[in-house]
């Protein structure tokens, strides 16, 4: 990991991109033979053609490598690296070590890119020469490729220099999309890689937890990828339980510690010590309040976390349905709150209809 010799929290300097920069696409794969072909097709169909695809197979037990090898014969821009199973961080690190590009993009082996994805991302970087981290909107699909929602995943995306905001928000920058919508300049990647390989899962979160501390975020509102939710991926948790939330808090605490160490290496002790506690993040307040409800804590026991949540400056950025649930759901019995939570957060047609009706009702009042 490269180190920045400064004690001031500020974006790093970036050189001008060449006319046709090489874009390196990192594809970590584990047992996604079912999806990897469609994923690679979406990358090969890009309107911007100066790219390389580095697929790192993390010891798959299915026929993933056979599928990938069939693509090696079709296009010389694809490279396959095989390794023993070690987790997503090891796969990303291995793939990154073989890249040559000025821009690094992540593509999960089960997701799909729109054919203008790379062109649009390049435009984001060119539009703001200080931008070293580019993101875009996504749309959700199921295991069969059917749309789960007809609208983009995010109403708004993070944008601009968010370093100081992240320090004050427990290390969080809200409205960052999943891995396949993340792109970084090599100069930024050199500060972030190698990722801590103890993160067997959700290692890509380290990228979007670190990047805002050293560079400007650029965002394209366009939907440029399809984010697949299915039974095999770690993001597809359909039933939120107390056990799931408790494990998530452990993971977030580990990420928070990684952020502190990152800031220490980059900026020194003063900046690292100014990183606020996780409780300053609205996302963490959200999860802690849910945990209190699912564990059936009394109103008195959960009063503090509820107040932290509904008075958080970023609470008003949520959808009307979410605001309604957490503001007024406090007065509902736990079992009724759980049912409303399932309706508003779920993906079924009925659940989406309920959310839309709530949003519409409060938009008219």
Protein Blocks (a to p, Z undefined) as FASTA:
>chain_A
ZZdddfbdcddddddddfbdcdddddddehilmmmmmmmmmmmmpfblcdcdddddehia
blmlmmmmmmmmmpmkbccdddddebjklmmmmmmmmpcbfbdcdddfkbccdfklmmmm
mmmmmmmmmbcbdcdddddddfkopafbfbdfbfbdcedjfklmmmmnnopaehiacfkl
gccdfklmmmmpccdfklmghklmmmmmmmmmmpccdddfbdcbdcdddfkbmklcfbdc
fklmmmmmmmmmmmmmmmmmmmmmmnomklmmmpccfklpmklmmmmmmmmmmnopafkl
mmmmmmmmmmpfklmmpcfklmmmmmmmmmpcfklmmmmmmmmmmmbfklmmmmmmmmmm
mmmZZ
